[in-house]
């Protein structure tokens, strides 16, 4: 595990959460499935935790993010994309 943290600069849990969040973000951008379905398909166990975490990262709710993305206003400086780019 020390090598994993050395190369990714994050714990395995943080990287897994980041990948799940990135997957959820992409689903919001490319599909019209419900938020509950996004939560389930992205691998989150708890919808309220997902909603809170998503809003901390994106400053908007998943529904607001989807609406902004459709209108070309969404931007992401989220932890998930930063972590994936480092790999």
N, C-alpha and C positions, 0 to 999 in steps of 0.2 A: 504494500500500500504506500510506503514511503516514496517509491519510484513514481507511482501514479500521481501523487500530490506534487512531486518534484516537476514532472513534465506538464501537468495540467494547471498547476497553481491553485487547485481546488480539491476538495474531498470528493470521493466517488458519489456521495449523496448529492452534493451541490451540482456536479456535472449531470447526474441523472435528472435532477429537477430542472436544470437548464435545458436539457434536450427535450424533456416533456413539455416545457413551456414553449419552446420553439416549435414543436410539433403542433401544439394547440393554436399558436399564433398563425401558422400556415393553414390550418383547417379553417380558422375564422376568415382568412383571406380568400380561400379557394372553394369553400363550400357553403351551403346554407343550412347545414345541420344545426340542431338546437345546441344551446350552450351546455346543457346536461350531456348531450351526446359527445360534444368536444371534450368535456371533462373525462368522460368514461374512455373514449378512444385514445386520449393522450396518456392515460394511465394514472390519473389522479384518483385517489380514494375518496376525497372529501371536497364537495363542490364549494363549500364556504371558504375553505383554505385556498383553493384555486382562485376564487374570485378576489380574495384579499391580496394574494401574491401577485396576480395579474395586474391589479390596480396599483400596487406599489411599484411595479416595474414600468407600466405604461401610462400611469396617471389617469387612466380612463377605465371604465368597465369593459369586459369583452364585447358587449353589445355596441357600446360607443366606439370601440376600436374598429369593429366590423363596418359600422356606418362610415367612419372616417376613411377607412381603407377604400371602400367603394367610391368615395368622392375624391380620392387621391390626396387625402390630408394626413394619413397615418404615417408616423415615423417610429422607428424603434432604435433605442440606444440601450436595449435591454441586456441584462446579464447573460441570458441564454445565447444570444448571437455573439457576444464577446467571447464566451467560453468556447463555443463551437469553432470560431475563427482561430483560436489559439491551438486547436488540435491539429 
